[in-house]
Amino acid sequence: MTIDVLPSIERDALILLLSGTDATCRELHSQLAHVVKVERNETGAGVYAVFRLDGDVKSLKDGGTFQLSGVFAVSEKCGEIGFLLYVKDGLIDCLEAYVYEDTYPRYSDCDFKLESDRKN
């Protein structure tokens, strides 16, 4: 199983979050090839996609637990969705998609376009 099981907007947001030119983004992007399972949970106000990686994956050299942000899906019809990628102990861990309103939209009802304010 790969990230292909994610809806395209989530998959594209994940790729955009990892599109930086620095070594950290490149190393994290290479971890996507080691995804063996994605557990996707909808909460009503957002989505969590938790990644399970195979044993051959290499973590970041410094380990590191942090978040990558700055990617948004925008739509005149449906507002905005924000995306966060959680990195735990140097490994991609979870993609969170969230809204500022109470109800998470159905993707098919919206005309989302991804935007990024990432600096790297």
KAKADA-V878901 format. One record per residue. PSI is psi in whole degrees, 0 to 359 (* if undefined). Layout:
psi=PSI
psi=PSI
This chain:
psi=143
psi=185
psi=354
psi=343
psi=345
psi=148
psi=149
psi=323
psi=322
psi=318
psi=315
psi=323
psi=319
psi=313
psi=319
psi=321
psi=328
psi=14
psi=4
psi=160
psi=356
psi=164
psi=324
psi=312
psi=319
psi=317
psi=317
psi=321
psi=321
psi=337
psi=339
psi=330
psi=347
psi=7
psi=124
psi=343
psi=143
psi=123
psi=110
psi=125
psi=127
psi=134
psi=350
psi=327
psi=1
psi=188
psi=140
psi=127
psi=110
psi=131
psi=135
psi=129
psi=153
psi=171
psi=352
psi=355
psi=143
psi=128
psi=166
psi=147
psi=322
psi=7
psi=265
psi=132
psi=119
psi=181
psi=147
psi=136
psi=187
psi=13
psi=134
psi=145
psi=122
psi=147
psi=136
psi=329
psi=324
psi=8
psi=215
psi=143
psi=133
psi=153
psi=136
psi=138
psi=122
psi=132
psi=127
psi=124
psi=38
psi=9
psi=142
psi=136
psi=309
psi=139
psi=125
psi=133
psi=131
psi=158
psi=161
psi=337
psi=181
psi=331
psi=130
psi=132
psi=158
psi=131
psi=324
psi=342
psi=358
psi=162
psi=57
psi=143
psi=137
psi=141
psi=153
psi=140
psi=22
psi=142
psi=347
psi=*
